Amino acid sequence: MGTVSLDLPSILDQAAATALHQELRGHATPGAVVHLDGTGVERIGYAGVQLLVSAARTLAARGGDLVLVEPSAALSETLRLC
């Protein structure tokens, strides 16, 4: 159990989502809290949205949490439309 902070990439496309998925897997332990800094996100694709939703659900199921910290306008708008 613990807290980790990660920066989201400026472009969260399929390739970036794949790399981030591998990193997040290592932090999805019981009770973990993952803070994702979204200030630099300029564009997010379907794979990025899918990853964020999946990570949030996985962490919640394990008693943890996924926190988006200061999401950019692009990230906020994309998630709002989903």
PLY file of the C-alpha trace (Angstrom):
ply
format ascii 1.0
element vertex 82
property float x
property float y
property float z
element edge 81
property int vertex1
property int vertex2
end_header
0.00 0.00 0.00
1.26 3.48 -0.81
0.93 6.54 -2.96
2.69 7.11 -6.26
2.62 10.12 -8.57
3.05 9.85 -12.33
2.95 12.41 -15.14
0.68 11.67 -18.08
2.29 12.18 -21.50
1.31 15.13 -23.70
-0.18 12.74 -26.26
-1.93 9.76 -24.72
-2.40 7.58 -27.80
-2.16 3.80 -28.26
1.63 3.69 -27.92
1.68 5.92 -24.83
-1.24 4.02 -23.27
0.61 0.73 -23.74
3.70 2.08 -22.00
1.66 3.67 -19.20
-0.28 0.44 -18.72
2.94 -1.42 -18.00
3.96 1.23 -15.47
0.55 1.27 -13.77
0.48 -2.53 -13.44
3.41 -2.32 -11.09
1.54 0.10 -8.84
-1.87 -1.65 -8.75
-1.31 -3.20 -5.35
-3.97 -3.50 -2.63
-4.75 -0.08 -1.15
-2.51 1.82 -3.57
-3.30 5.41 -4.49
-2.05 6.58 -7.88
-1.97 10.30 -8.67
-1.80 11.06 -12.40
-0.72 14.59 -13.27
-2.68 15.60 -16.36
-1.46 19.19 -16.74
0.58 18.41 -19.86
-1.99 16.36 -21.77
-2.67 17.95 -25.16
-4.47 15.04 -26.80
-5.96 11.77 -25.59
-7.27 8.98 -27.78
-9.65 6.12 -27.14
-6.85 3.86 -25.84
-5.90 6.51 -23.28
-9.47 6.90 -22.06
-9.89 3.14 -21.87
-6.69 2.83 -19.84
-7.71 5.50 -17.34
-11.13 3.92 -16.78
-9.65 0.44 -16.47
-6.94 1.60 -14.05
-9.50 3.42 -11.89
-11.70 0.33 -11.73
-8.79 -2.00 -10.99
-7.45 0.18 -8.20
-10.92 0.64 -6.69
-11.50 -3.12 -6.72
-8.26 -3.51 -4.76
-9.20 -0.87 -2.19
-7.14 1.87 -3.81
-7.82 4.96 -5.86
-6.81 6.72 -9.07
-6.66 10.51 -8.79
-6.35 12.83 -11.78
-4.37 15.84 -10.64
-4.95 19.13 -12.48
-6.22 17.65 -15.74
-5.62 19.86 -18.76
-8.52 21.37 -20.68
-8.05 18.76 -23.42
-8.13 15.88 -20.94
-11.11 17.29 -19.04
-13.12 17.88 -22.21
-12.40 14.44 -23.61
-13.40 12.73 -20.38
-16.51 14.90 -20.09
-17.62 13.79 -23.56
-17.19 10.12 -22.64
0 1
1 2
2 3
3 4
4 5
5 6
6 7
7 8
8 9
9 10
10 11
11 12
12 13
13 14
14 15
15 16
16 17
17 18
18 19
19 20
20 21
21 22
22 23
23 24
24 25
25 26
26 27
27 28
28 29
29 30
30 31
31 32
32 33
33 34
34 35
35 36
36 37
37 38
38 39
39 40
40 41
41 42
42 43
43 44
44 45
45 46
46 47
47 48
48 49
49 50
50 51
51 52
52 53
53 54
54 55
55 56
56 57
57 58
58 59
59 60
60 61
61 62
62 63
63 64
64 65
65 66
66 67
67 68
68 69
69 70
70 71
71 72
72 73
73 74
74 75
75 76
76 77
77 78
78 79
79 80
80 81
